[in-house]
Amino acid sequence: MFDREHIRSVADITRAQAKAAPGNVAHVFEGRATTYGQLNELSNRVAQAFIAEGCKPGARVGFIGKNSDRYFEMLHGAFKAKAVVVGVNWRLAPPEVAYVLNDAKVEVLFVGAEFYDTVAQVLSECPSVRRVVALDGGRVDWISFSEWRDSFHATDPMLPSADDDDVIQLYTSGTTGHPKGVQLTNANYLATFVAGEASGWANWQRGEVNLVCMPLFHVAGVNIGVIGHVHGTKNIILKDVDPQAILKLIESEKINIAFMVPAVILFLLQQPNIKTTDVSSLRQILYGASPIAEDVLRQAQATFNAGFVQLYGLTETTGGATYLPPEAHDPAKGKLRSCGIPYSNMQIAVVDDKGKPLPQGEVGEIVIKGGMVMKGYWNRPEATADAVRGGWFHSGDAGYFDADGYLYIHDRVKDMIVSGGENVYPAEVENALFGHPAIADAAVIGVPDERWGEAVKACVVLKPGMSVEAADIIAFAKTRIAGYKVPKTIDFVAALPRNPSGKILRRELRAPYWEGRTRMVN
C-alpha cells in the first residue's frame, strides 16, 4: 500500500519503510540482503557523501552499470541530497556515453566494473565529472563505492523537497541524432504511485517478492524497483536479463510480481525447462515498452497462472499513460491487442495533425496530459515546447480508441523503431552510416522480427563505381553506435523514395515488409 501520509516525496520512501518495517528485507542482490532499516542508513551515508562532494540541489550524478543493490543505495541517497540521477545506457558506444555525460554536466559518476574501460576512455572529454566512484572497487585511481559511502555518518540531511524538484533524468534517443534528457520530478513519481494504486495493479503487499530484472537506465527498470520499495516488497535484483536465471529465481525466491518486456517473456517461453520449473508463485506479470504478439501473450497466459497487466507509456510520461487490466486479458473480450484504458489521473486523446480530437475508431496521434508528464527536456526549451503543447505531450505514436474506451497502437507518427524494448531513431543510425566512404544515401526502417519485435534494416545507395559487402557496413556501424542500433540487414537500392521537399518516404520503404499484417508495429 502507498503510504501517502508519510511519503510526500521520493526522499521519504526509505524513511517511511524504515519506520514501518525496519527488519523487512528491502532487496537481495547475488545473495546480499539489505533490510529497509539498513537501506535507510546506507542512503543517508550516500546523501552525506554527495553533500560533502559539493553537489548542490539539482546537481546531476551519473550511473553506468549493470543492475545492483548499490544502484538503489545511490538512488535513495541522491533523493535525500536533492541530486538528480542520470541513468546512462551501458549499451551506448563511447562517444555516445561522453555526449550524455557532457549534456547533463554530470559531477559524480558511478561506474560498474564492466564499463571501467569505457569511462576511462572518455573521461578526459568530460570536464564536469570531478569524481568517479567504482561500484565494484578494484581501481587504484577511483575510490570504491563502499569506501566512499562509509566515509560519512548516517545522519539524514532532511533537506526540504518540492514537487517540482527533478529527481531522475533519463535519456531518450533523439530524432535529430542526439538523445534528450527527460526531467522527471517528485510530482511525476507521486502521480505514478497514485495511478498504480488507483488502477488496482499496484496492489502489492509488504513482504511480497518482486523481481527487478530490466535495465536500470530504462524508466521501467527504475520504476519497478522504486515502486517495490514504496510498497515495502522484497525486491530480488538481477544483474542481467538472463532467461535461465529468471526461471531459477522465480522458483527459488518464490517471486510474486515481475515486469518484463515482451521479448523477455518470449525468451522464457522458449526455455527447454519452462514446463518443469515451478512458477506457481507468480501472481502478477506486468509487461510493456513494446507491443506484444497476441500468440506470445496467449502462450504466456497458458504457461503462467498469473494476472497479466500491460503498461503503456513513455519515458516522457514516467512510463505511464494507460494500463490493460487482468480482466481485459480474457480472449473472449477481444482486447488483447489493446494497450488499455487511461489512468484516472491521466487524460489521453487521439488528434489529427492540427491537434483536433478525432472520433472513436479514427487513427491519429496519441497525446497525453496529467501528473506523469515530464517537466521537460533538459536544456531543450524548443524541443520541450514542441513536445508538450498546452500541457499535452505528443507521443509520436498513432492509435485509436474503440467503442469501450480502450486504446490501440496502430503505427508511429514518428520514425522510431522499437527493437527488444530499446528505442532506435533512424536519424542516429543514418548519421553513422553516412560516414562510410562508399555510401551515397541511406534510410533506416524497422522490419518485423519474431524475436525482437522489430529489427533495424538499412536501405543503402552506393556511390557510383563503389562496391561494398553488407557485413562491412554493419562492422563499420558498430564502431560508431551502440550494438542494438546497428542494422541487422542491409538492402542495396538504386534510389530512395522521397517527397518533393526531399524527405524520405519511409512508409513506402517499410510497406513491403509489413504486407499482410494488421498493424505496422510488431
Secondary structure, DSSP 8 states (H G I E B T S, - for coil): ---TTT-SSTTHHHHHHHHH-TTSEEEEETTEEEEHHHHHHHHHHHHHHHHHTT--TT-EEEEESSS-HHHHHHHHHHHHHT-EEEE--TTS-HHHHHHHHHHHT-SEEEE-GGGHHHHHHHGGG-TT--EEEETT---SSSEEHHHHHHTS----------TT-EEEEEEE--TTSS-EEEEEEHHHHHHHHHHHHHHSTT---TT-EEEE-S-TTSHHHHHHHHHHHHTT-EEEE-SS--HHHHHHHHHHHT--EEEE-HHHHHHHHT-TTTTTS--TT--EEEEESS---HHHHHHHHHH--SEEEEEE--GGGTT-SEEE-GGGG-GGGS-TT--BEE-TTEEEEEE-TTS-B--TT--EEEEEEETTS-SEETT-HHHHHHHEETTEEEEEEEEEE-TTS-EEEEEESS--EEETTEEE-HHHHHHHHTTSTTEEEEEEEEEEETTTEEEEEEEEEE-TT----HHHHHHHHHTTS-GGGS-SEEEE-S---B-TT--B-HHHHHHHHHTT-SSS--
